[in-house]
Amino acid sequence: MRHSVLWVLWLFPALVQAAGPLPPPHDDKTLDFSLRMARAKSEFRYDTATADTTIKWLGLSVREKVSPRLELGMFGGYAYVTQYQHPLTAGMELDGYHAGFSLHAVLLATPQATLYGVLDYTYQKVEHKSDVQTVVIDWSEPHAQLGGIVPLAKRWRLFGGSNYGYIDGEERASGTTNHTVGFKRAARAGGFLGLDLQTDIDGYVGLEARSGLARGVEMYFKRRY
């Protein structure tokens, strides 16, 4: 499995957010699989207008521990987008996929807390087709995160920190309206905060809220092997 993860990392020049914080120090498993559900709001800024954009995800992630302080991950799944204040996509729900990879590193670990860093990159593509109009939107989101994990009780952990990223994308329309335009979300800092519950010896469930580049909430169900 380790070689396959590294091969995919070489094949695709991208990295994406994996679910939840790093495992507790006593966890000796090397793989985790997660079911992720997320909803976020952001602003796509075109040359002459701004579109308030809602993004929903349903997907899977896998992370592998390649050393005691380093995990590589990748994930993907469905993506759904609706936009406001943007006449071309008014009343539409565009659907497609998201995909990417992540790198998690433990920077400092003590019995009281863990400090970690994350680099990730997300690619998303959604579209809507009808007899008279086709719209395709795709964009990328590089991120960096610095976070900390603090045990609250035997099975509960609190995690949070800061993040930084930007959006760069393109919208293509054909049919009644024909154009290709770019959009961006300038580099922006924000934060995240979450709770992680160990449901059994190898199972976790968590909830995370974030701000900055996008404002949203994610829930995940994780199993480690």
Rosetta silent file (secondary structure, phi, psi, omega in degrees, C-alpha in Angstrom):
SEQUENCE: MRHSVLWVLWLFPALVQAAGPLPPPHDDKTLDFSLRMARAKSEFRYDTATADTTIKWLGLSVREKVSPRLELGMFGGYAYVTQYQHPLTAGMELDGYHAGFSLHAVLLATPQATLYGVLDYTYQKVEHKSDVQTVVIDWSEPHAQLGGIVPLAKRWRLFGGSNYGYIDGEERASGTTNHTVGFKRAARAGGFLGLDLQTDIDGYVGLEARSGLARGVEMYFKRRY
SCORE:     score description
SCORE:     0.000 S_00000001
   1 L     0.000  -38.558 -178.598    0.000    0.000    0.000 S_00000001
   2 H   -58.959  -44.507 -178.464    2.825    2.399    0.808 S_00000001
   3 H   -66.042  -36.333 -179.688    4.294    2.130   -2.680 S_00000001
   4 H   -66.852  -39.089  177.455    0.897    2.712   -4.313 S_00000001
   5 H   -62.441  -45.356  179.968    0.335    5.918   -2.304 S_00000001
   6 H   -64.689  -36.241  179.629    3.752    7.261   -3.285 S_00000001
   7 H   -65.013  -42.158  179.193    3.160    6.340   -6.948 S_00000001
   8 H   -67.183  -36.822  176.605   -0.116    8.273   -7.057 S_00000001
   9 H   -60.267  -36.989  178.747    1.562   11.257   -5.392 S_00000001
  10 H   -72.977  -37.043 -175.063    4.104   11.296   -8.208 S_00000001
  11 H   -69.976  -39.200 -177.055    1.492   10.871  -10.937 S_00000001
  12 L  -112.022  123.483 -179.606   -0.777   13.761   -9.857 S_00000001
  13 L   -79.935   61.534 -177.368    0.805   17.129   -8.903 S_00000001
  14 L  -149.867  155.871  176.043   -1.699   17.755   -6.095 S_00000001
  15 L  -131.026  140.228  174.449   -2.175   17.371   -2.351 S_00000001
  16 L  -135.216  155.868 -176.635   -5.778   17.419   -0.351 S_00000001
  17 L   -56.758  128.464  173.498   -7.071   17.821    3.183 S_00000001
  18 L   -96.867  168.140 -170.502   -7.547   14.538    4.993 S_00000001
  19 L   -81.933  124.317  169.767  -10.129   14.004    7.719 S_00000001
  20 L    75.792  178.238 -178.640   -9.389   15.079   11.255 S_00000001
  21 L   -79.611  176.915  176.076   -6.168   15.465   13.253 S_00000001
  22 L   -65.291  156.746 -179.562   -3.296   13.008   13.526 S_00000001
  23 L   -68.650  162.085  177.222   -3.886    9.870   15.650 S_00000001
  24 L   -60.429  155.526 -177.576   -2.954    9.782   19.355 S_00000001
  25 L   -57.079  -30.972 -177.109    0.715    9.024   20.131 S_00000001
  26 L   -81.356   -6.342 -178.289   -0.105    5.509   21.408 S_00000001
  27 L   -76.002  117.368 -177.010   -1.870    4.547   18.151 S_00000001
  28 L  -102.064   10.615  177.753    0.397    2.079   16.313 S_00000001
  29 L   -74.969  156.549 -176.636   -1.812    1.590   13.242 S_00000001
  30 L  -110.849  -14.376 -178.281   -0.455    2.693    9.858 S_00000001
  31 E  -128.172  143.911  167.912   -3.618    3.286    7.788 S_00000001
  32 E  -136.411  142.950  177.719   -6.852    5.160    8.307 S_00000001
  33 E  -119.107  137.060 -176.689   -9.960    5.348    6.114 S_00000001
  34 E  -134.688  142.120  167.015  -12.588    8.063    6.554 S_00000001
  35 E   -97.509  127.075 -173.709  -16.034    8.894    5.265 S_00000001
  36 E  -120.818  137.037  172.506  -16.301   12.690    4.980 S_00000001
  37 E  -130.958  127.307 -174.280  -19.300   14.999    4.690 S_00000001
  38 E  -143.457  153.853  174.732  -18.700   18.740    4.404 S_00000001
  39 E  -142.336  131.455 -177.521  -20.430   21.999    3.558 S_00000001
  40 E  -144.936  156.011  175.871  -18.644   25.315    3.014 S_00000001
  41 E  -123.298  138.393  179.113  -19.269   28.809    1.678 S_00000001
  42 E  -145.363  178.743  176.812  -16.760   30.938   -0.209 S_00000001
  43 E  -120.153  123.840  173.790  -16.580   33.833   -2.678 S_00000001
  44 E   -97.206  117.888 -174.790  -15.492   33.345   -6.274 S_00000001
  45 E  -102.682  109.569  176.067  -14.278   36.726   -7.542 S_00000001
  46 L   -86.043 -179.483 -177.110  -14.558   37.231  -11.288 S_00000001
  47 L   -60.519  -41.339 -173.966  -13.201   40.257  -13.157 S_00000001
  48 L  -120.996    3.593 -176.096  -16.363   42.323  -12.723 S_00000001
  49 L  -153.467  165.053  175.760  -18.475   40.416  -10.177 S_00000001
  50 E  -125.431  132.063  179.773  -18.405   38.248   -7.064 S_00000001
  51 E  -112.029  119.973  171.721  -20.410   35.020   -6.699 S_00000001
  52 E   -71.130  124.682 -169.264  -21.298   33.674   -3.251 S_00000001
  53 E  -123.838  128.547  175.238  -20.634   29.949   -3.627 S_00000001
  54 E  -106.947  129.495 -176.417  -21.814   27.000   -1.538 S_00000001
  55 E  -121.942  129.964  177.029  -19.830   23.756   -1.864 S_00000001
  56 E  -121.098  139.976 -179.405  -20.927   20.356   -0.523 S_00000001
  57 E  -123.306  145.615  164.212  -18.755   17.235   -0.364 S_00000001
  58 E  -139.018  116.286 -173.626  -19.345   13.537    0.130 S_00000001
  59 E  -160.313 -178.046  179.323  -16.161   11.523   -0.112 S_00000001
  60 E  -123.149  148.893  174.158  -13.564    9.112    1.222 S_00000001
  61 E  -133.504  153.313  174.440  -10.010    9.699    2.411 S_00000001
  62 E  -136.073  134.914  176.368   -7.066    7.421    3.148 S_00000001
  63 E  -127.819  145.934  178.904   -3.906    8.327    5.057 S_00000001
  64 E  -129.313  133.138  176.676   -0.779    6.249    5.603 S_00000001
  65 E   -80.877  113.702 -178.471    1.905    6.660    8.247 S_00000001
  66 E   -99.084  -10.939  173.045    5.225    6.524    6.385 S_00000001
  67 E  -159.566  168.911 -178.397    7.327    7.369    9.462 S_00000001
  68 L   -56.907  -23.759 -176.565    6.626    7.989   13.174 S_00000001
  69 L  -119.806   11.812 -174.063    6.101   11.723   12.461 S_00000001
  70 E  -139.262  132.762  174.607    4.826   11.790    8.878 S_00000001
  71 E  -128.726  136.079  173.270    1.565   10.783    7.152 S_00000001
  72 E  -107.316  142.451 -178.458    0.688   10.951    3.460 S_00000001
  73 E  -142.335  161.662  172.386   -2.934   11.016    2.380 S_00000001
  74 E  -149.558  153.299  176.917   -5.250   11.243   -0.579 S_00000001
  75 E  -156.822  170.118  178.456   -8.998   11.526   -0.983 S_00000001
  76 E  -171.708  173.411  179.745  -11.791   12.197   -3.425 S_00000001
  77 E   161.455 -159.353 -176.830  -15.513   12.029   -3.960 S_00000001
  78 E   -82.081  153.046  173.386  -18.543   13.967   -5.072 S_00000001
  79 E  -138.104  141.616  179.425  -18.843   17.761   -5.116 S_00000001
  80 E  -133.327  136.133 -174.425  -21.961   19.915   -5.500 S_00000001
  81 E  -132.752  134.619  168.080  -21.994   23.681   -6.065 S_00000001
  82 E  -126.919  149.091 -177.756  -24.666   26.394   -6.016 S_00000001
  83 E  -130.343  150.394  177.528  -24.011   30.092   -6.594 S_00000001
  84 E  -121.396  153.779  179.782  -25.767   33.350   -5.754 S_00000001
  85 L    60.173   31.862  178.107  -25.468   36.751   -7.442 S_00000001
  86 L  -138.492   98.058 -170.775  -24.193   35.044  -10.597 S_00000001
  87 H   -55.396  -35.829 -176.164  -26.794   35.108  -13.419 S_00000001
  88 H   -61.688  -36.490 -175.075  -25.215   32.331  -15.504 S_00000001
  89 H  -108.845    9.656 -179.848  -25.615   29.683  -12.762 S_00000001
  90 L   -58.628  130.573  179.912  -28.731   31.028  -11.008 S_00000001
  91 L    80.787   -0.107 -178.918  -31.087   28.164  -10.129 S_00000001
  92 L   -99.942  148.855  161.631  -28.486   25.498  -10.997 S_00000001
  93 L  -115.919  110.145  178.384  -26.815   22.853   -8.847 S_00000001
  94 E   -83.476  140.833 -179.535  -23.569   21.922  -10.550 S_00000001
  95 E  -130.511  153.736 -178.388  -22.184   18.485   -9.695 S_00000001
  96 E  -179.220 -131.490 -174.145  -18.855   16.795  -10.174 S_00000001
  97 E  -145.556  162.340  169.042  -15.901   15.661   -8.072 S_00000001
  98 E  -127.755  153.263 -179.075  -13.090   16.721   -5.786 S_00000001
  99 E  -159.870  155.192  176.574   -9.685   15.031   -5.444 S_00000001
 100 E   167.261 -166.039 -172.416   -6.277   15.635   -3.931 S_00000001
 101 E  -144.551  161.791 -179.219   -3.538   14.764   -1.463 S_00000001
 102 E  -144.036  156.922  175.634   -2.136   15.833    1.906 S_00000001
 103 E  -130.149  117.750  178.317    1.032   15.778    3.967 S_00000001
 104 E  -111.439  134.202  179.897    0.758   15.760    7.796 S_00000001
 105 E  -134.094  133.802  173.707    3.832   16.151    9.992 S_00000001
 106 E   -81.132  120.922 -179.921    4.236   16.034   13.798 S_00000001
 107 E   -93.798  -33.415 -179.874    6.365   19.010   14.824 S_00000001
 108 E  -157.100  132.448 -179.226    6.299   18.491   18.594 S_00000001
 109 E  -132.931  126.294  174.397    4.701   15.786   20.735 S_00000001
 110 L  -134.030  167.379  177.229    4.297   15.703   24.535 S_00000001
 111 L   -60.777  -24.836 -176.248    1.804   13.879   26.800 S_00000001
 112 L   -89.657  -26.902 -174.816   -0.089   17.174   27.199 S_00000001
 113 L  -163.985  159.594  175.329   -0.277   18.336   23.561 S_00000001
 114 E  -129.120  131.894  175.564    0.787   17.712   19.960 S_00000001
 115 E  -106.673  129.489 -177.025    1.826   20.404   17.469 S_00000001
 116 E  -140.296  160.244  177.537    1.461   19.476   13.788 S_00000001
 117 E  -125.981  153.366 -178.412    1.595   20.995   10.301 S_00000001
 118 E  -136.620  136.459  166.852   -0.321   20.206    7.115 S_00000001
 119 E  -120.019  131.960  179.126    0.250   20.944    3.427 S_00000001
 120 E  -150.123  163.625 -179.230   -2.560   20.087    1.028 S_00000001
 121 E  -146.915  128.155 -177.368   -3.942   20.841   -2.417 S_00000001
 122 E  -115.882  135.479  171.185   -7.501   20.319   -3.644 S_00000001
 123 E  -116.945  134.018  179.507   -8.787   20.141   -7.230 S_00000001
 124 E  -133.530  144.937  177.380  -12.515   20.372   -7.929 S_00000001
 125 E  -143.526  125.913  178.383  -14.566   20.231  -11.117 S_00000001
 126 E  -133.767  157.681 -179.358  -18.349   20.615  -11.426 S_00000001
 127 E  -153.342  162.736  173.995  -20.680   21.125  -14.390 S_00000001
 128 E  -141.157  130.128 -178.657  -24.281   21.567  -15.465 S_00000001
 129 E  -125.836  135.863  172.789  -25.597   20.624  -18.913 S_00000001
 130 L  -138.232 -178.472 -179.105  -28.956   21.354  -20.558 S_00000001
 131 L   -64.996  -25.734 -173.680  -30.253   21.550  -24.126 S_00000001
 132 L  -115.565  -13.690 -175.019  -29.356   25.238  -24.364 S_00000001
 133 E  -150.935  136.270  172.553  -26.486   25.820  -21.931 S_00000001
 134 E  -123.665  131.880  177.667  -23.414   24.039  -20.572 S_00000001
 135 E  -128.483  129.310  176.692  -21.372   25.433  -17.667 S_00000001
 136 E  -125.681  128.301  177.634  -18.130   23.894  -16.371 S_00000001
 137 E  -124.447  129.097  172.483  -16.272   25.270  -13.334 S_00000001
 138 E  -137.626  149.268 -177.030  -12.944   23.934  -12.069 S_00000001
 139 E  -158.511  161.671  178.239  -10.536   25.292   -9.494 S_00000001
 140 E  -121.810  152.336 -177.972   -7.612   24.467   -7.245 S_00000001
 141 E  -138.832   94.267  171.338   -7.062   25.274   -3.552 S_00000001
 142 E   -77.792  143.167  179.942   -3.575   25.039   -2.011 S_00000001
 143 E  -138.698  154.680  166.124   -3.541   25.231    1.808 S_00000001
 144 E  -132.439  142.501 -179.578   -1.124   25.252    4.716 S_00000001
 145 E  -134.954  147.760  170.631   -2.179   24.595    8.319 S_00000001
 146 E  -130.869  120.376 -173.265   -0.549   24.763   11.732 S_00000001
 147 E  -138.105  167.439  176.310   -2.513   23.073   14.488 S_00000001
 148 E  -132.425  152.079  179.547   -2.447   21.662   17.969 S_00000001
 149 E  -125.192  130.120 -179.690   -4.185   18.689   19.639 S_00000001
 150 E  -128.293  123.888  175.188   -5.043   18.583   23.346 S_00000001
 151 E   -66.543  132.761  177.246   -6.597   15.549   25.124 S_00000001
 152 L   -98.876  -36.679 -179.820   -9.758   16.533   26.999 S_00000001
 153 L  -154.827 -168.527 -175.607  -10.666   13.167   28.517 S_00000001
 154 L   -58.490  -39.397 -175.298   -9.997    9.479   27.948 S_00000001
 155 L  -116.978   -4.070 -175.488  -11.646    9.424   24.505 S_00000001
 156 E  -106.559  141.916  173.711  -12.037   13.112   23.594 S_00000001
 157 E  -134.788  141.717  173.716   -9.514   15.411   21.910 S_00000001
 158 E  -104.348  133.986  177.203   -9.740   19.105   21.030 S_00000001
 159 E  -136.232  153.473 -179.373   -7.840   20.305   17.974 S_00000001
 160 E   179.887  174.836 -179.518   -7.482   23.658   16.241 S_00000001
 161 E   163.195 -152.101 -176.414   -5.153   26.211   14.751 S_00000001
 162 E  -119.455  157.001  177.180   -4.631   28.494   11.770 S_00000001
 163 E  -139.686  164.504 -178.125   -4.772   27.990    8.000 S_00000001
 164 E  -152.458  133.135 -179.420   -3.743   29.877    4.867 S_00000001
 165 E  -170.903 -179.496  177.419   -4.686   29.349    1.240 S_00000001
 166 E  -150.921  165.734  178.702   -6.092   30.704   -2.007 S_00000001
 167 E  -119.673  138.063  175.606   -8.409   29.730   -4.888 S_00000001
 168 E  -139.860  120.062 -174.192   -7.586   29.886   -8.595 S_00000001
 169 E  -148.894 -176.525 -177.332  -10.131   28.681  -11.158 S_00000001
 170 E  -145.750  141.084  176.010  -11.841   28.956  -14.524 S_00000001
 171 E  -117.175  130.167 -179.592  -15.444   29.001  -15.736 S_00000001
 172 E  -123.839  128.546 -179.246  -16.333   27.817  -19.258 S_00000001
 173 E  -126.449  141.295  175.496  -19.769   28.301  -20.811 S_00000001
 174 E  -143.600  145.624 -177.354  -21.159   27.187  -24.183 S_00000001
 175 E   124.265 -127.558  176.853  -24.633   27.455  -25.682 S_00000001
 176 L   -58.603  -41.835  173.688  -26.807   30.531  -25.201 S_00000001
 177 L  -113.337  134.328  179.562  -23.818   32.171  -23.475 S_00000001
 178 L  -125.638  118.578  175.050  -20.273   31.456  -24.642 S_00000001
 179 E  -166.212  164.475  169.026  -17.231   32.503  -22.637 S_00000001
 180 E  -132.902  116.419 -177.369  -14.148   31.417  -20.714 S_00000001
 181 E  -131.982  149.682  176.346  -13.395   33.520  -17.651 S_00000001
 182 E   -96.281  159.595  173.496  -11.100   33.143  -14.674 S_00000001
 183 E  -144.856  159.666 -176.702  -11.924   33.678  -11.020 S_00000001
 184 E  -144.316  164.219  163.932   -9.924   33.858   -7.815 S_00000001
 185 E  -133.491  109.447 -172.581  -10.106   34.055   -4.060 S_00000001
 186 E   -57.550  155.634  179.759   -7.051   35.999   -2.895 S_00000001
 187 E   -50.609  133.793 -170.947   -4.681   34.461   -0.340 S_00000001
 188 E  -148.629  141.471  176.504   -6.391   34.509    3.021 S_00000001
 189 E   -99.873  153.641  178.675   -5.691   33.364    6.592 S_00000001
 190 E  -159.880 -160.355 -179.306   -8.247   31.769    8.886 S_00000001
 191 E  -144.827  169.874  176.348   -8.682   29.221   11.621 S_00000001
 192 E  -145.375  152.931 -178.718  -10.178   25.837   12.442 S_00000001
 193 E  -151.077  134.990 -177.998  -11.501   24.142   15.585 S_00000001
 194 E  -153.254  168.391  174.605  -12.787   20.623   16.125 S_00000001
 195 E  -122.516  138.458 -178.644  -13.596   17.739   18.455 S_00000001
 196 E  -125.933  125.190 -178.565  -12.446   14.159   17.893 S_00000001
 197 E  -116.035  126.660  174.640  -14.057   11.199   19.734 S_00000001
 198 E   -85.306  110.127 -174.103  -12.543    7.713   19.860 S_00000001
 199 L   -81.885  -30.034  173.449  -15.608    5.453   19.641 S_00000001
 200 L  -155.226 -166.257 -171.308  -13.708    2.176   20.101 S_00000001
 201 L   -60.693  -31.680 -178.283  -10.147    0.897   19.898 S_00000001
 202 L  -126.411    9.915 -176.007   -9.776    1.761   16.191 S_00000001
 203 E  -114.822  144.286 -179.902  -12.776    3.994   15.431 S_00000001
 204 E  -139.018  151.337  169.889  -13.147    7.781   15.508 S_00000001
 205 E  -136.866  142.880 -176.279  -15.829   10.354   14.732 S_00000001
 206 E  -149.473  162.899  178.380  -15.206   14.087   14.556 S_00000001
 207 E  -136.537  131.557 -177.039  -16.621   17.501   13.773 S_00000001
 208 E  -134.252  134.991  173.927  -14.571   20.438   12.507 S_00000001
 209 E  -113.972  144.730 -179.482  -15.465   24.078   11.782 S_00000001
 210 E  -142.890  157.975  177.115  -13.246   26.384    9.757 S_00000001
 211 L  -136.753  176.613  179.594  -13.006   29.965    8.530 S_00000001
 212 L   111.843 -115.399  178.968  -10.758   31.940    6.221 S_00000001
 213 L   -59.335  -36.993  174.801  -10.695   30.899    2.579 S_00000001
 214 L  -142.438  153.338  176.928  -14.057   29.192    3.161 S_00000001
 215 E  -111.730  119.751 -176.479  -16.470   29.059    6.093 S_00000001
 216 E  -167.440 -177.354 -178.986  -17.821   25.602    6.746 S_00000001
 217 E  -134.596  141.947  176.171  -18.291   22.457    8.779 S_00000001
 218 E  -130.357  140.531  170.930  -17.088   18.901    8.190 S_00000001
 219 E  -119.499  140.627  179.407  -18.063   15.609    9.855 S_00000001
 220 E  -136.914  151.706  174.039  -16.001   12.453    9.479 S_00000001
 221 E  -124.177  119.306 -169.375  -16.175    8.794   10.480 S_00000001
 222 E  -121.256  145.696  173.981  -12.748    7.174   10.645 S_00000001
 223 E  -133.835  131.587 -179.912  -11.385    3.648   10.993 S_00000001
 224 E  -108.804  145.898 -176.901   -7.706    2.815   11.527 S_00000001
 225 L  -133.535    0.000    0.000   -5.944   -0.415   10.518 S_00000001
